[in-house]
């Protein structure tokens, strides 16, 4: 749930932030076992003029990578 909350928060920012390198190595646990998302690569200032199709593709990729993280959690990998 913590991972989903972090991703939802980034999506609600103005402009929305879409992580480009989400995987199981970017998820950390705090002392109280709260999940934190870190070590993300964000688009640079030169990418502000990117097309809406590119933003949609980035969002689809982030959703796919989140699914892979969930699968790794469920399988114990």
N, C-alpha and C positions, 0 to 999 in steps of 0.2 A: 504494500500500500504506500510506503514511503517513496518508492521510485515513481509510482504513478502520480503522487501528489507533487513531487518535484517537476515532473514533465508537464503536468497541468498548469502549474504556476508559470513555467517558462512560456507556455503557449498563450497565457492570458496577458503577458506583458505587451506594451505598445511601443514598438512593433514586436510581434511574437518572435521568440528565440527558438530555433529548431536546432537541437544538438546534431552534430555531424559525425560524431564518433562514439555513439553509445554502444557499450558492450559490457560484459560482466566484470571486466577489469576496471571500469570506471565507477563501480558501485562500492561504497565503503560503509561500514557500520560504526556508529559512535559507541561510547562506553555503555549507553543504555539501549543498544541494539536498534537505533533508528537508522534507516537507510539514507545515505547521502549520495548524490550524483556529483561527480567531480571529474577533473581532467578532460573537459570537453573542448573540442575545437569549434569555435564560432566563426561565422563568416567575417571577413575583414571589411573595412569601410568601402573598398572598391566594389564589393558585391551588392551594394545598396540598390544599384540599378538593374538587378537581376529580374528576369521575367517572372510573371505569376506562375507559369508552367514549371519553372525551376523550383519555386517555393513549394508548389504542390508535390513535386517529385521528392524534395527534401523531407517533407512531412510524411510521405508514404514510406520513405526509407527509414525514418525514425520509428514509425509504427512497426515496421518489419523487425528492426533491431530490438525493440522492446519485446516483441513476441519471442525472439530468440533468447533473450535474457530470461523470460518467464519459463521457456522450455528447459533451459539449463538449470533453473531453480527446481523445477518439478522432477527432473531426472537426477538431481544431485550431482551434476557435473560442476 
